Amino acid sequence: MKINIAIVGVALLILFYLYGRAFWVPVYQKVVGKETVSSVIEKYGENAENRLKPYFDNVGISYPPKEVKLLAIKDEKKLELWASSKDGFKKIKNYPVRAASGIAGPKLMEGDKQVPEGIYKIMGLNPNSSYHLSMKLNYPNEFDLYHANNEGRSNPGTNIFIHGKEVSIGCLAIGDSAIEELFTLVYKVGTKNTEVVISPSDPRKAPLFQTVGDEKPWIAKLYKSITTEFIKYREI
């Protein structure tokens, strides 16, 4: 009996550690003090760059590049890193998406647990994320807001991040090592020179289709713009 109670207790602690980070991490930060972007770069930057630079060397691109594109493919749980060069963009590496909730289709409202689909910028770097480090996307963007207003969706959601750890609800969790690399890279490149495109599947392999029975003209337009972006980035 005591053993069973102990096992249940340990299991609950693990679940709270993983899924209760929004509650205990802020308390922890109050005790140990908050980080700044500069302190995070000082702490993780050198090792992150040492991991990244060989990938840039392999494709002949100087580090840091002038521009970065991140292509997220939801059904493959993959995030592709592309960087600019004098010969155009080249693929640097793939990051596995460790966790991402929802199904194919754009995010429509707060609480639907959907990862958005579209073309986004990074609004800022968060050194005090409950999920190690994070980069906030500008969801909802102008396109999202326009169509939300047209359909009477007053709360299309917010606070969408690419972050560390391996749990997520509506965001892209890529693990701590990966977010350290991208956090450092985007810091060096600049958020204004970084773009994120999120697609339900890879339109370079097959056309994007809407969910049958829930077709909307604006989603067709969205998928066309996503496809236009994706086909710019092909491995030679």
PyMOL commands that set and color helices and strands:
alter all, ss='L'
color gray80, all
select helices_A, chain A and resi 2-19+21-32+37-58+142-150+176-189+191-193+217-230
alter helices_A, ss='H'
color red, helices_A
select strands_A, chain A and resi 68-73+78-85+88-96+118-129+132-137+161-163+172-173+194-199
alter strands_A, ss='S'
color yellow, strands_A
deselect
rebuild
show_as cartoon
